[in-house]
């Protein structure tokens, strides 16, 4: 982690190469985007909604994704598929890199409305990737309305 934070070339090259290998393996398993490729959207559902609510350019995309990662992991805990320890480990990792891990002040209703307008919405549902443990993700079919209220409020 320190080598990446210090921008050490070998560490960065390894990290970028490994990320490309993982993404390539996911895409190879789902070339026609029939489902599994949605794991690459981890953190992005909430991130895109947050960017829309705040106004594009008000938060960097990577910062919005960091917040989205934590929010979606918290939702996973609420849905009973993610251990709270995963959320804490994720928060610690992101904070160590100086990334935000909590929602800025936004309305949960506005956030849910933005999720409801997500281009990945199919028949009223999203394939939401949720971490279930370190290195493992589960795709859940979720109605955005079920993400409202307590779920969104818990991460704001």
C-alpha positions in Angstrom: 0.0 0.0 0.0 2.8 2.4 0.9 4.6 1.7 -2.4 1.4 2.6 -4.3 0.9 5.7 -2.3 4.5 6.7 -2.9 3.8 6.2 -6.7 6.6 3.6 -7.0 6.7 2.6 -10.6 7.0 -1.1 -10.2 4.2 -1.3 -7.7 1.9 0.9 -9.9 2.7 -1.2 -13.0 1.9 -4.4 -11.1 -1.3 -2.9 -9.8 -2.5 -1.6 -13.2 -1.5 -4.9 -14.9 -3.4 -7.0 -12.3 -6.5 -4.8 -12.5 -6.5 -5.2 -16.3 -6.1 -9.0 -15.9 -9.1 -9.1 -13.5 -11.2 -6.9 -15.7 -10.3 -8.9 -18.8 -11.2 -12.2 -17.1 -14.6 -10.7 -16.1 -15.3 -9.5 -19.6 -14.2 -12.8 -21.1 -16.8 -14.6 -18.9 -19.6 -12.2 -20.0 -18.7 -10.9 -23.5 -22.4 -10.1 -24.3 -23.1 -8.3 -21.1 -25.7 -10.8 -19.9 -25.1 -10.3 -16.2 -21.8 -11.1 -14.6 -20.0 -8.1 -16.1 -22.1 -6.0 -13.7 -19.6 -6.8 -11.0 -17.4 -4.2 -12.6 -20.0 -1.6 -11.5 -19.2 -2.2 -7.8 -19.7 1.2 -6.1 -20.9 2.9 -9.3 -24.6 2.7 -8.8 -24.5 5.0 -5.8 -21.6 6.9 -7.3 -23.5 7.9 -10.5 -26.6 8.8 -8.4 -24.4 10.9 -6.1 -22.8 12.7 -9.1 -26.2 13.4 -10.6 -27.7 14.8 -7.3 -24.6 16.9 -6.5 -24.1 18.1 -10.1 -21.5 16.7 -12.3 -18.0 18.0 -11.5 -18.9 18.8 -7.9 -17.3 15.5 -6.8 -14.5 13.6 -8.6 -15.7 10.3 -10.1 -13.2 8.3 -8.0 -14.3 10.0 -4.8 -18.0 9.2 -5.7 -17.0 5.6 -6.4 -15.2 5.4 -3.0 -18.4 6.6 -1.3 -20.5 4.2 -3.4 -18.3 1.3 -2.5 -18.9 1.9 1.2 -22.6 2.6 0.7 -23.2 -0.5 -1.3 -21.2 -2.6 1.2 -23.4 -1.2 4.0 -26.5 -2.1 1.9 -25.0 -5.6 1.7 -24.8 -5.7 5.5 -28.4 -4.6 5.7 -29.4 -7.3 3.2 -27.5 -9.9 5.3 -24.9 -10.8 2.6 -21.9 -8.8 3.7 -20.1 -8.9 7.1 -19.7 -5.6 8.9 -16.0 -6.3 9.1 -15.8 -6.0 5.3 -17.3 -2.5 5.5 -14.7 -1.5 8.2 -11.8 -3.0 6.1 -13.0 -1.2 3.0 -13.4 2.1 4.9 -9.9 1.8 6.4 -8.4 1.1 3.0 -10.1 4.0 1.3 -9.3 6.4 4.1 -5.7 5.3 4.0 -5.6 6.6 0.4 -7.3 9.8 1.4 -10.7 9.0 -0.2 -14.0 9.9 1.2 -16.1 7.1 2.8 -19.3 8.9 3.8 -22.0 10.7 1.9 -22.0 14.4 1.6 -25.2 16.1 2.6 -27.8 15.0 0.1 -31.4 14.1 0.3 -32.0 10.3 0.4 -35.1 10.9 -1.7 -33.1 12.6 -4.4 -30.5 9.9 -4.3 -33.2 7.2 -4.7 -34.7 9.1 -7.6 -31.3 9.3 -9.3 -30.9 5.5 -8.8 -34.3 5.1 -10.4 -33.1 6.8 -13.5 -30.0 4.6 -13.8 -29.4 3.4 -17.4 -28.7 -0.1 -16.1 -32.2 -0.4 -14.7 -34.0 -3.4 -16.3 -37.6 -4.1 -15.7 -37.5 -1.9 -12.6 -34.5 -3.7 -11.1 -30.8 -3.3 -10.9 -28.1 -5.9 -10.8 -26.3 -4.5 -7.8 -22.9 -5.9 -7.0 -22.3 -6.3 -3.3 -19.1 -7.4 -1.6 -19.8 -10.5 0.5 -16.2 -10.9 1.7 -12.8 -9.6 0.6 -12.3 -10.6 -3.0 -15.8 -11.9 -3.5 -18.9 -10.1 -4.9 -22.5 -11.2 -5.3 -24.9 -9.8 -7.8 -28.3 -9.0 -6.3 -31.4 -8.1 -8.2 -32.6 -5.0 -6.4 -35.6 -2.7 -6.8 -34.3 0.9 -6.3 -37.3 1.7 -4.1 -36.0 -1.0 -1.7 -32.7 1.0 -1.5 -34.6 4.0 -0.2 -35.5 5.0 3.4 -33.4 3.2 5.9 -30.8 1.7 3.5 -29.8 5.1 1.9 -30.3 7.0 5.2 -27.8 4.6 6.9 -25.0 5.6 4.6 -25.8 9.4 4.4 
